[in-house]
Amino acid sequence: MKLNKLTPMLTVANMETTIRFYHDVLGFECLNRAEGWATLLNYGVEIMIALPNAHVPFQKSLFTGSFYVNLDDVDALWQLVRDKTDVVYPIENFYYGMREFAIRDNNGYILQFGSSIVDPSEIPSPEREELKSQD
C-alpha cells in the first residue's frame, strides 16, 4: 500500500460549530459536505471532520488526532488567532529551527502551526538556553 498523504480526520460533536470555527478563525473553506462528514481546506492542508460513528466514504488515508501545518508566515496567523482561541503554547523559536505556536480548536484538538527560521542566529541552541538559566 502506498501512502501519498495522510489526511487528518477529527471526530466532532457538532458539525456546524466546527465548520464555522475552522472557516471564521482559521480561514478553511468547505470542499465537500455530506450527511455526517465534511472536508475542509486551507494552507495546502485538507482535513476531514466527521460525526462519531458516521459512515465515511472517503478514499484517502486517514489518521485521527491533531495536526501540524507548515506556513510561510506563521507570525501573521498568530496575530489573527491568538485572542480568538485557546492557546496551548504561544509563538516562539525552537532549537530545531522552527518558529511555531499551538492552539486548541473548538473540540479540544491541538493544532500546531510553524515556519522555518531562515536566520540561523534566531535559532536558540539548548546549550545557550542552559547558560541563560544559570545566570
Sequence and secondary structure as in RCSB ss.txt:
>XXXX:A:sequence
MKLNKLTPMLTVANMETTIRFYHDVLGFECLNRAEGWATLLNYGVEIMIALPNAHVPFQKSLFTGSFYVNLDDVD
ALWQLVRDKTDVVYPIENFYYGMREFAIRDNNGYILQFGSSIVDPSEIPSPEREELKSQD
>XXXX:A:secstr
   S EEEEEE S HHHHHHHHHHTT  EEEEEETTEEEEEETTEEEEEE TT      SEEEES EEEE S HH
HHHHHHTTTSEEEEEEEEETTTEEEEEEE TTS EEEEEEE  SGGGS  HHHHHHHHH 
